[in-house]
Amino acid sequence: MKKIFEKIHLWLSVPFGLIITLICFSGAMLVFEDEVNELFRHELYYVETVGEVPLPIEQLLEKVTATLPDSVSVTSVSISSDSERAYQVNLSKPRRASLYVDQYTGEVKGKSERSGFFMFMFRMHRWLLDSMNPGNEGIFWGKMIVGVSTLLLVFVLISGIVIWWPRTRKALKNSLKITATKGWRRFWYDLHVAGGMYALIFLLAMALTGLTWSFPWYRTAFYKVFGVEVQQRAAQGHEQKSDAQKRDTKLAAHREKKRGGNEMSISYEGIGAWCATFAAGTGAEEGKVVKVSANGTVSKCAANDGFCGVVAAMGRDGKACSVQLGGLVRVPYSGET
């Protein structure tokens, strides 16, 4: 049985090892994309002068909306706790496109799009430089090869465990050592065996999570196993903006008391459904109506406070939250108007 796993480990590693190497290398490059972009375009990501109080977000969005064509809309706004960092306004297209705006002056600082180098690395990582098929017709071979190679990597790792599995405690201890005094051949062997065991958990985690990008059936099963609720995006039609939307981008509240219940609907008129990321302040909890302070944090609203939105989700550490600023939400209703 062990010899069978040795053959599986060898013959799967030889042809697919090169593909996995390209995928891992390009993925490592993408990890540093933000840092590289900020290094070479610092003026885009940071404001020149920090003011006392940022402009109201609806005023900033008016300025951004005026610069956009009718086919492009705002999808979300990211607000950093760093007062020197410009607000990032994410756009519906092209992919990963966003604008940076000075929150103190309202100046649209510029547009950020993925550079040619990182687009090359992204296509290498996801599709082996293949191009997405128009209309999703036929087989997307690049994506398929990446997915199959990643799936076979899992089998390579599992077969490696079977081959490595020691029979005694002493053998276990020796198999986790890297010896550099018994020649290069022994050194590379130990590095492969022991290094592979040390990296096993990380490689399995990357492979098993990466497969969610390649196979819809796997993604559905993966999310179901871990209890992840997948939210479907609402159809946005042609994403055309009316003249009324351009003139009125203020966050207006329309209240409708829910029949026989203790909730009310809040509809933000003039702007589509979108969220912004804030640092979480006092009382910020999922489903709560919150206000934004001058330092970019959001906290629970008190009576007669002007609200900015409703907390859609909290970060795992509770230090950040996603606030829905547009669309339709339901919040607890006290019964008072």
C-alpha positions in Angstrom: 0.0 0.0 0.0 2.8 2.4 0.9 4.4 1.8 -2.6 1.2 2.8 -4.3 1.2 6.1 -2.4 4.8 6.6 -3.3 4.0 6.3 -7.0 0.9 8.6 -6.6 3.1 11.2 -4.7 5.9 11.0 -7.4 3.9 11.0 -10.6 1.4 13.7 -9.5 4.2 15.9 -8.2 6.3 15.8 -11.4 3.8 17.2 -14.0 1.7 19.4 -11.6 4.5 20.7 -9.5 5.4 23.3 -12.1 1.9 24.6 -12.3 1.6 24.8 -8.5 4.9 26.7 -8.4 3.6 29.3 -10.8 0.3 29.6 -8.9 2.1 30.0 -5.6 4.7 32.5 -7.0 2.0 34.7 -8.6 -0.1 34.5 -5.4 2.9 35.6 -3.3 3.3 38.6 -5.6 -0.4 39.6 -5.1 0.1 39.6 -1.4 2.2 42.7 -1.6 0.1 44.5 -4.2 -1.3 47.2 -1.9 2.1 47.9 -0.3 3.8 48.3 -3.7 1.0 50.6 -5.1 1.2 52.8 -2.0 5.0 53.0 -2.3 4.9 54.3 -5.8 1.7 56.4 -5.6 1.7 57.7 -2.1 0.0 60.9 -3.1 -3.1 59.0 -4.3 -3.7 57.1 -1.0 -3.0 59.9 1.5 -4.3 63.5 1.9 -1.9 66.4 1.8 -3.3 68.2 4.9 -5.4 66.6 7.7 -8.3 68.9 8.6 -10.3 69.1 11.8 -13.5 67.4 10.6 -14.2 65.4 7.4 -16.9 66.6 5.0 -20.3 64.8 5.2 -20.1 61.6 3.3 -23.1 62.6 1.1 -21.2 65.7 0.0 -18.2 63.7 -0.9 -20.3 61.3 -2.9 -21.9 64.1 -4.8 -18.4 65.1 -6.0 -17.5 61.6 -6.9 -20.8 60.9 -8.7 -20.4 64.0 -10.8 -17.1 62.5 -12.3 -18.6 59.1 -13.2 -20.3 58.1 -16.4 -23.8 56.8 -16.3 -22.7 53.2 -16.6 -20.6 53.3 -13.5 -21.9 53.5 -9.9 -20.5 53.5 -6.4 -20.6 50.1 -4.7 -19.0 50.9 -1.3 -16.8 53.3 0.6 -13.8 52.2 2.8 -12.9 54.6 5.6 -9.7 54.0 7.5 -9.1 54.8 11.1 -5.9 56.6 9.9 -6.9 60.3 9.5 -4.2 60.8 6.9 -5.5 58.1 4.6 -7.9 59.2 1.9 -11.4 57.7 1.6 -11.6 54.8 -1.0 -14.7 54.9 -3.1 -15.2 51.5 -4.9 -16.8 51.5 -8.3 -19.0 48.9 -10.1 -16.5 48.6 -13.0 -14.0 48.0 -14.3 -12.9 45.2 -12.0 -11.3 46.4 -8.7 -11.6 50.0 -9.8 -11.9 52.7 -7.2 -11.5 56.4 -6.6 -9.7 58.1 -3.8 -11.1 61.3 -2.4 -9.7 63.8 0.1 -12.3 63.7 2.9 -11.4 67.2 4.1 -11.5 69.1 0.8 -13.7 66.9 -1.3 -10.9 66.7 -4.0 -11.1 63.5 -6.1 -7.4 62.6 -6.0 -7.5 60.0 -8.7 -8.5 56.6 -9.9 -6.8 53.4 -8.8 -6.8 50.4 -11.1 -4.8 47.2 -11.0 -1.5 47.8 -12.8 -0.4 45.7 -15.8 2.2 43.7 -13.7 -0.3 42.7 -11.0 -3.0 42.0 -13.6 -0.5 39.6 -15.2 0.1 38.0 -11.8 -3.7 37.8 -11.1 -4.4 36.1 -14.4 -1.4 33.8 -13.8 -2.7 32.9 -10.3 -6.3 32.3 -11.3 -6.3 31.2 -14.9 -2.7 30.6 -16.1 -3.0 33.6 -18.3 -6.1 32.2 -20.1 -8.8 34.7 -20.9 -12.3 34.5 -19.6 -14.8 33.2 -22.2 -17.3 35.8 -23.4 -20.7 34.9 -22.0 -19.2 32.0 -20.0 -19.6 29.7 -23.0 -17.6 26.5 -23.2 -14.8 25.3 -20.9 -12.6 27.9 -19.2 -9.5 25.8 -19.6 -7.1 28.0 -17.6 -9.4 28.1 -14.6 -10.0 24.3 -15.0 -6.3 23.5 -15.0 -5.7 25.6 -11.9 -8.5 24.0 -10.1 -7.5 20.4 -11.1 -3.9 21.1 -10.2 -4.9 22.5 -6.8 -7.2 19.5 -6.2 -4.3 17.1 -7.1 -2.0 19.0 -4.7 -4.3 17.9 -1.9 -3.8 14.2 -3.0 0.0 14.8 -3.1 -0.1 16.2 0.4 -2.2 13.3 1.7 0.0 10.7 0.0 3.0 12.4 1.5 1.6 12.0 5.0 1.1 8.2 4.4 4.6 7.8 3.1 6.1 9.8 6.0 4.1 8.3 8.8 6.6 6.9 11.3 6.2 3.6 13.1 7.9 4.6 16.3 8.4 7.7 18.5 12.1 7.7 17.7 11.5 7.5 14.0 9.0 10.4 14.4 11.6 12.5 16.2 14.3 11.8 13.5 11.9 12.5 10.6 11.3 16.0 11.9 15.0 16.9 11.9 17.0 18.5 9.1 20.6 17.3 9.0 23.3 19.4 7.3 26.4 17.4 8.3 25.8 14.2 6.3 26.1 15.5 2.7 23.9 17.5 0.3 21.8 14.5 -0.6 20.7 13.8 2.9 20.2 17.6 3.5 17.8 17.9 0.6 16.0 14.8 1.6 15.5 16.0 5.2 14.5 19.4 4.0 11.8 17.8 1.7 10.5 15.5 4.4 10.7 17.6 7.5 10.0 20.9 5.7 7.0 19.3 4.0 5.6 18.3 7.3 6.1 21.7 8.9 4.4 23.4 5.9 1.7 20.8 5.5 -1.1 22.6 7.5 -0.5 25.9 5.6 -0.4 24.1 2.2 -3.6 22.2 2.9 -5.3 25.4 4.1 -4.4 27.3 1.0 -5.3 24.4 -1.3 -8.7 23.6 0.3 -9.7 27.3 0.5 -8.4 28.1 -3.0 -10.6 25.5 -4.6 -13.6 27.6 -3.8 -12.6 29.9 -6.6 -12.4 27.1 -9.2 -15.4 24.8 -8.7 -18.9 26.1 -7.8 -19.9 22.6 -6.5 -17.0 22.7 -4.1 -17.7 26.2 -3.0 -21.3 25.4 -2.2 -20.3 22.3 -0.2 -17.4 24.1 1.5 -19.7 27.0 2.7 -22.4 24.5 3.8 -19.9 22.5 5.9 -18.6 25.6 7.7 -22.0 27.2 8.0 -21.2 30.2 5.8 -24.3 32.1 4.6 -23.9 33.2 1.0 -25.7 36.4 0.1 -26.9 36.7 -3.5 -26.4 40.0 -5.1 -29.5 41.7 -6.3 -29.8 42.4 -10.0 -28.9 46.0 -10.8 -30.3 46.2 -14.3 -28.4 48.5 -16.5 -27.1 50.5 -13.5 -28.3 53.7 -15.1 -28.6 56.8 -12.9 -31.5 59.2 -13.3 -31.1 63.0 -13.2 -32.9 62.9 -9.9 -30.3 60.6 -8.4 -27.5 62.9 -9.5 -29.2 65.9 -8.0 -30.2 64.2 -4.8 -27.5 61.9 -3.2 -28.4 62.8 0.3 -29.3 60.0 2.7 -33.0 60.5 3.2 -34.9 58.3 5.6 -38.3 56.9 4.8 -40.0 55.1 7.6 -42.7 52.5 7.3 -43.9 50.8 10.4 -44.1 47.1 10.0 -47.7 45.8 10.3 -48.2 44.0 13.6 -44.5 44.0 14.5 -41.8 46.1 16.3 -39.6 46.8 13.3 -39.5 49.5 10.7 -38.1 49.7 7.2 -35.5 52.4 6.4 -35.0 53.3 2.7 -32.0 55.4 1.7 -33.2 57.3 -1.4 -30.9 58.5 -4.1 -28.1 56.0 -3.6 -28.1 52.3 -4.4 -27.4 49.6 -1.8 -23.8 49.9 -0.6 -21.7 49.6 2.5 -18.7 51.4 4.0 -16.1 50.0 6.5 -15.6 51.9 9.7 -13.7 51.4 12.9 -16.2 50.3 15.5 -16.8 52.5 18.5 -19.0 52.3 21.6 -22.2 50.4 21.2 -21.6 49.4 17.5 -23.4 46.1 17.1 -24.9 44.2 14.1 -28.4 45.6 13.3 -27.9 48.8 15.3 -28.4 52.3 13.9 -25.1 54.2 14.2 -23.6 57.7 13.8 -20.1 58.5 12.5 -17.7 60.7 14.5 -14.9 63.0 13.3 -12.2 60.3 13.7 -14.0 57.9 11.4 -15.4 55.6 14.1 -19.1 54.7 14.4 -21.1 54.4 17.6 -24.6 53.7 18.6 -27.1 56.6 18.1 -28.8 58.3 20.9 -32.1 60.2 20.8 -32.1 63.0 18.2 -28.7 62.0 16.8 -28.2 62.1 13.1 -27.5 58.6 11.9 -25.3 57.5 9.0 -26.5 53.9 8.6 -27.1 50.5 10.1 -24.3 48.0 11.0 -24.5 45.1 8.6 -21.7 43.0 10.0 -19.0 43.2 12.7 -15.4 42.2 12.2 -14.2 39.1 14.0 -12.1 41.1 16.5 -14.9 43.6 17.0 -12.7 46.5 16.0 -14.2 47.2 12.6 -17.7 47.0 11.1 -19.5 47.2 7.8 -22.2 49.9 7.8 -24.9 49.8 5.2 -25.4 53.4 4.0 -27.7 52.7 1.1 -30.6 50.4 0.2 -33.3 48.9 2.4 -32.8 47.7 5.9 -35.0 46.6 8.8 -34.2 47.8 12.3 -35.9 47.5 15.8 -38.8 49.9 16.1 -39.5 51.5 19.5 -43.1 52.4 18.7 -42.4 56.1 18.8 -42.2 58.5 15.9 
